[in-house]
Amino acid sequence: MPHQNTVFRDVVNRLPWAVLDRLVAESKADAGVRRWSTKNQLLAMIFAELSEARSVRDVEAVLESQASRRYHA
């Protein structure tokens, strides 16, 4: 079966990551971060929006149901 990117992947690929990295560095937004970087938080919020999640449990449920498709993530 040929590989096909998800809508999430297509959206994420269009983001200007260099700009985000520069802004995070300038504002020191990740200073003292223990777990989730600014980039990871942004990705989680985009995923939640695209999956129409209402809570973190909804996000978890969607991710769990798609486990076989996100093996490379």
N, CA, C and O atoms as a GROMACS GRO file, in nm:
protein
  292
    1MET      N    1   0.085  -0.118   0.000
    1MET     CA    2   0.000   0.000   0.000
    1MET      C    3   0.089   0.124   0.000
    1MET      O    4   0.180   0.134   0.082
    2PRO      N    5   0.064   0.218  -0.091
    2PRO     CA    6   0.146   0.339  -0.094
    2PRO      C    7   0.120   0.428   0.026
    2PRO      O    8   0.010   0.433   0.081
    3HIS      N    9   0.223   0.499   0.064
    3HIS     CA   10   0.213   0.589   0.179
    3HIS      C   11   0.132   0.713   0.141
    3HIS      O   12   0.149   0.767   0.031
    4GLN      N   13   0.045   0.757   0.231
    4GLN     CA   14  -0.032   0.879   0.209
    4GLN      C   15  -0.031   0.960   0.338
    4GLN      O   16  -0.066   0.910   0.445
    5ASN      N   17   0.010   1.086   0.327
    5ASN     CA   18   0.015   1.172   0.445
    5ASN      C   19  -0.125   1.203   0.495
    5ASN      O   20  -0.221   1.207   0.418
    6THR      N   21  -0.134   1.226   0.624
    6THR     CA   22  -0.261   1.264   0.686
    6THR      C   23  -0.283   1.414   0.668
    6THR      O   24  -0.191   1.488   0.631
    7VAL      N   25  -0.403   1.458   0.694
    7VAL     CA   26  -0.434   1.602   0.690
    7VAL      C   27  -0.346   1.675   0.792
    7VAL      O   28  -0.294   1.783   0.765
    8PHE      N   29  -0.332   1.614   0.909
    8PHE     CA   30  -0.247   1.674   1.013
    8PHE      C   31  -0.106   1.696   0.960
    8PHE      O   32  -0.050   1.804   0.978
    9ARG      N   33  -0.051   1.597   0.896
    9ARG     CA   34   0.085   1.607   0.844
    9ARG      C   35   0.095   1.715   0.736
    9ARG      O   36   0.192   1.790   0.732
   10ASP      N   37  -0.006   1.722   0.651
   10ASP     CA   38  -0.007   1.825   0.546
   10ASP      C   39  -0.011   1.965   0.607
   10ASP      O   40   0.059   2.055   0.560
   11VAL      N   41  -0.092   1.984   0.710
   11VAL     CA   42  -0.101   2.115   0.776
   11VAL      C   43   0.032   2.149   0.843
   11VAL      O   44   0.083   2.260   0.827
   12VAL      N   45   0.088   2.055   0.916
   12VAL     CA   46   0.212   2.078   0.989
   12VAL      C   47   0.328   2.107   0.893
   12VAL      O   48   0.415   2.189   0.924
   13ASN      N   49   0.329   2.042   0.779
   13ASN     CA   50   0.437   2.065   0.682
   13ASN      C   51   0.434   2.206   0.624
   13ASN      O   52   0.535   2.252   0.571
   14ARG      N   53   0.322   2.273   0.632
   14ARG     CA   54   0.309   2.408   0.577
   14ARG      C   55   0.349   2.519   0.676
   14ARG      O   56   0.356   2.636   0.640
   15LEU      N   57   0.372   2.482   0.799
   15LEU     CA   58   0.406   2.582   0.901
   15LEU      C   59   0.551   2.628   0.887
   15LEU      O   60   0.639   2.547   0.856
   16PRO      N   61   0.576   2.756   0.910
   16PRO     CA   62   0.713   2.808   0.901
   16PRO      C   63   0.791   2.779   1.030
   16PRO      O   64   0.802   2.864   1.118
   17TRP      N   65   0.845   2.660   1.040
   17TRP     CA   66   0.911   2.616   1.162
   17TRP      C   67   1.031   2.701   1.199
   17TRP      O   68   1.060   2.722   1.317
   18ALA      N   69   1.102   2.751   1.098
   18ALA     CA   70   1.219   2.836   1.126
   18ALA      C   71   1.175   2.964   1.198
   18ALA      O   72   1.244   3.013   1.287
   19VAL      N   73   1.061   3.019   1.158
   19VAL     CA   74   1.009   3.140   1.222
   19VAL      C   75   0.970   3.108   1.367
   19VAL      O   76   1.002   3.185   1.458
   20LEU      N   77   0.901   2.997   1.387
   20LEU     CA   78   0.863   2.958   1.523
   20LEU      C   79   0.987   2.939   1.610
   20LEU      O   80   0.991   2.988   1.723
   21ASP      N   81   1.086   2.869   1.558
   21ASP     CA   82   1.209   2.847   1.634
   21ASP      C   83   1.276   2.979   1.671
   21ASP      O   84   1.325   2.995   1.783
   22ARG      N   85   1.278   3.073   1.578
   22ARG     CA   86   1.339   3.204   1.604
   22ARG      C   87   1.261   3.279   1.712
   22ARG      O   88   1.321   3.337   1.803
   23LEU      N   89   1.128   3.278   1.702
   23LEU     CA   90   1.047   3.349   1.800
   23LEU      C   91   1.059   3.288   1.940
   23LEU      O   92   1.064   3.359   2.040
   24VAL      N   93   1.063   3.156   1.945
   24VAL     CA   94   1.079   3.087   2.073
   24VAL      C   95   1.214   3.123   2.134
   24VAL      O   96   1.224   3.148   2.254
   25ALA      N   97   1.318   3.124   2.052
   25ALA     CA   98   1.451   3.159   2.102
   25ALA      C   99   1.456   3.304   2.150
   25ALA      O  100   1.512   3.333   2.255
   26GLU      N  101   1.398   3.395   2.071
   26GLU     CA  102   1.400   3.537   2.109
   26GLU      C  103   1.324   3.564   2.238
   26GLU      O  104   1.367   3.645   2.320
   27SER      N  105   1.213   3.495   2.256
   27SER     CA  106   1.130   3.520   2.375
   27SER      C  107   1.168   3.429   2.492
   27SER      O  108   1.114   3.443   2.602
   28LYS      N  109   1.259   3.336   2.467
   28LYS     CA  110   1.302   3.238   2.568
   28LYS      C  111   1.181   3.162   2.624
   28LYS      O  112   1.174   3.132   2.744
   29ALA      N  113   1.086   3.130   2.535
   29ALA     CA  114   0.962   3.064   2.575
   29ALA      C  115   0.986   2.923   2.630
   29ALA      O  116   0.908   2.873   2.710
   30ASP      N  117   1.093   2.859   2.587
   30ASP     CA  118   1.121   2.723   2.634
   30ASP      C  119   1.218   2.718   2.751
   30ASP      O  120   1.259   2.610   2.793
   31ALA      N  121   1.255   2.833   2.805
   31ALA     CA  122   1.346   2.836   2.919
   31ALA      C  123   1.280   2.769   3.039
   31ALA      O  124   1.171   2.808   3.081
   32GLY      N  125   1.345   2.671   3.093
   32GLY     CA  126   1.293   2.603   3.211
   32GLY      C  127   1.184   2.502   3.184
   32GLY      O  128   1.124   2.449   3.278
   33VAL      N  129   1.157   2.474   3.056
   33VAL     CA  130   1.053   2.375   3.022
   33VAL      C  131   1.101   2.237   3.060
   33VAL      O  132   1.215   2.199   3.031
   34ARG      N  133   1.014   2.161   3.125
   34ARG     CA  134   1.052   2.027   3.168
   34ARG      C  135   1.005   1.919   3.070
   34ARG      O  136   1.079   1.825   3.042
   35ARG      N  137   0.884   1.934   3.018
   35ARG     CA  138   0.827   1.826   2.939
   35ARG      C  139   0.792   1.868   2.797
   35ARG      O  140   0.852   1.818   2.701
   36TRP      N  141   0.698   1.957   2.782
   36TRP     CA  142   0.647   1.991   2.649
   36TRP      C  143   0.702   2.125   2.604
   36TRP      O  144   0.678   2.229   2.666
   37SER      N  145   0.776   2.120   2.494
   37SER     CA  146   0.828   2.244   2.437
   37SER      C  147   0.713   2.321   2.372
   37SER      O  148   0.602   2.270   2.356
   38THR      N  149   0.740   2.444   2.336
   38THR     CA  150   0.641   2.527   2.270
   38THR      C  151   0.595   2.460   2.141
   38THR      O  152   0.476   2.461   2.109
   39LYS      N  153   0.687   2.402   2.067
   39LYS     CA  154   0.654   2.334   1.942
   39LYS      C  155   0.560   2.216   1.968
   39LYS      O  156   0.462   2.198   1.896
   40ASN      N  157   0.588   2.136   2.068
   40ASN     CA  158   0.503   2.022   2.100
   40ASN      C  159   0.364   2.067   2.145
   40ASN      O  160   0.264   2.002   2.111
   41GLN      N  161   0.357   2.175   2.219
   41GLN     CA  162   0.226   2.227   2.261
   41GLN      C  163   0.146   2.275   2.140
   41GLN      O  164   0.026   2.251   2.132
   42LEU      N  165   0.212   2.342   2.048
   42LEU     CA  166   0.145   2.388   1.927
   42LEU      C  167   0.093   2.269   1.846
   42LEU      O  168  -0.020   2.272   1.798
   43LEU      N  169   0.175   2.167   1.831
   43LEU     CA  170   0.132   2.048   1.757
   43LEU      C  171   0.012   1.981   1.824
   43LEU      O  172  -0.080   1.936   1.755
   44ALA      N  173   0.012   1.975   1.955
   44ALA     CA  174  -0.100   1.916   2.028
   44ALA      C  175  -0.228   1.997   2.007
   44ALA      O  176  -0.336   1.940   1.989
   45MET      N  177  -0.216   2.130   2.008
   45MET     CA  178  -0.335   2.215   1.989
   45MET      C  179  -0.388   2.203   1.846
   45MET      O  180  -0.509   2.202   1.826
   46ILE      N  181  -0.299   2.195   1.748
   46ILE     CA  182  -0.343   2.178   1.609
   46ILE      C  183  -0.413   2.043   1.593
   46ILE      O  184  -0.518   2.034   1.530
   47PHE      N  185  -0.354   1.939   1.650
   47PHE     CA  186  -0.416   1.807   1.642
   47PHE      C  187  -0.553   1.807   1.708
   47PHE      O  188  -0.648   1.750   1.654
   48ALA      N  189  -0.564   1.869   1.824
   48ALA     CA  190  -0.692   1.874   1.895
   48ALA      C  191  -0.797   1.947   1.811
   48ALA      O  192  -0.913   1.906   1.805
   49GLU      N  193  -0.757   2.054   1.747
   49GLU     CA  194  -0.850   2.130   1.662
   49GLU      C  195  -0.895   2.047   1.542
   49GLU      O  196  -1.014   2.041   1.512
   50LEU      N  197  -0.801   1.984   1.474
   50LEU     CA  198  -0.835   1.906   1.355
   50LEU      C  199  -0.919   1.783   1.388
   50LEU      O  200  -1.001   1.740   1.307
   51SER      N  201  -0.898   1.727   1.505
   51SER     CA  202  -0.974   1.608   1.544
   51SER      C  203  -1.103   1.644   1.618
   51SER      O  204  -1.177   1.556   1.662
   52GLU      N  205  -1.129   1.775   1.631
   52GLU     CA  206  -1.248   1.825   1.700
   52GLU      C  207  -1.259   1.772   1.843
   52GLU      O  208  -1.368   1.742   1.892
   53ALA      N  209  -1.144   1.761   1.908
   53ALA     CA  210  -1.140   1.711   2.045
   53ALA      C  211  -1.195   1.817   2.141
   53ALA      O  212  -1.174   1.936   2.122
   54ARG      N  213  -1.264   1.770   2.241
   54ARG     CA  214  -1.319   1.861   2.342
   54ARG      C  215  -1.238   1.858   2.471
   54ARG      O  216  -1.253   1.944   2.557
   55SER      N  217  -1.152   1.758   2.483
   55SER     CA  218  -1.073   1.746   2.605
   55SER      C  219  -0.945   1.668   2.574
   55SER      O  220  -0.929   1.614   2.465
   56VAL      N  221  -0.857   1.663   2.671
   56VAL     CA  222  -0.735   1.584   2.656
   56VAL      C  223  -0.769   1.436   2.641
   56VAL      O  224  -0.700   1.363   2.569
   57ARG      N  225  -0.874   1.392   2.708
   57ARG     CA  226  -0.917   1.252   2.692
   57ARG      C  227  -0.959   1.223   2.549
   57ARG      O  228  -0.930   1.115   2.497
   58ASP      N  229  -1.026   1.318   2.485
   58ASP     CA  230  -1.063   1.300   2.345
   58ASP      C  231  -0.939   1.287   2.257
   58ASP      O  232  -0.934   1.201   2.169
   59VAL      N  233  -0.840   1.370   2.281
   59VAL     CA  234  -0.715   1.362   2.205
   59VAL      C  235  -0.651   1.225   2.225
   59VAL      O  236  -0.608   1.161   2.129
   60GLU      N  237  -0.644   1.181   2.349
   60GLU     CA  238  -0.586   1.051   2.380
   60GLU      C  239  -0.662   0.939   2.310
   60GLU      O  240  -0.600   0.847   2.256
   61ALA      N  241  -0.794   0.946   2.310
   61ALA     CA  242  -0.875   0.842   2.246
   61ALA      C  243  -0.851   0.837   2.095
   61ALA      O  244  -0.841   0.729   2.036
   62VAL      N  245  -0.841   0.954   2.032
   62VAL     CA  246  -0.816   0.958   1.888
   62VAL      C  247  -0.677   0.904   1.857
   62VAL      O  248  -0.660   0.825   1.764
   63LEU      N  249  -0.579   0.944   1.934
   63LEU     CA  250  -0.443   0.894   1.912
   63LEU      C  251  -0.436   0.743   1.930
   63LEU      O  252  -0.368   0.674   1.853
   64GLU      N  253  -0.504   0.693   2.029
   64GLU     CA  254  -0.504   0.549   2.054
   64GLU      C  255  -0.571   0.472   1.941
   64GLU      O  256  -0.526   0.365   1.902
   65SER      N  257  -0.678   0.527   1.887
   65SER     CA  258  -0.750   0.461   1.780
   65SER      C  259  -0.672   0.461   1.649
   65SER      O  260  -0.698   0.380   1.561
   66GLN      N  261  -0.575   0.553   1.636
   66GLN     CA  262  -0.495   0.564   1.515
   66GLN      C  263  -0.350   0.518   1.536
   66GLN      O  264  -0.261   0.558   1.462
   67ALA      N  265  -0.329   0.436   1.635
   67ALA     CA  266  -0.192   0.397   1.672
   67ALA      C  267  -0.115   0.335   1.555
   67ALA      O  268   0.004   0.362   1.540
   68SER      N  269  -0.179   0.254   1.475
   68SER     CA  270  -0.109   0.188   1.365
   68SER      C  271  -0.068   0.286   1.257
   68SER      O  272   0.026   0.259   1.182
   69ARG      N  273  -0.135   0.399   1.246
   69ARG     CA  274  -0.103   0.499   1.143
   69ARG      C  275   0.002   0.599   1.188
   69ARG      O  276   0.059   0.670   1.105
   70ARG      N  277   0.029   0.605   1.315
   70ARG     CA  278   0.124   0.705   1.364
   70ARG      C  279   0.253   0.641   1.416
   70ARG      O  280   0.322   0.698   1.500
   71TYR      N  281   0.283   0.523   1.368
   71TYR     CA  282   0.402   0.452   1.414
   71TYR      C  283   0.530   0.530   1.388
   71TYR      O  284   0.628   0.516   1.462
   72HIS      N  285   0.531   0.612   1.284
   72HIS     CA  286   0.651   0.687   1.247
   72HIS      C  287   0.660   0.824   1.314
   72HIS      O  288   0.760   0.894   1.297
   73ALA      N  289   0.558   0.862   1.386
   73ALA     CA  290   0.556   0.996   1.447
   73ALA      C  291   0.647   1.002   1.567
   73ALA      O  292   0.658   1.107   1.631
   0.00000   0.00000   0.00000
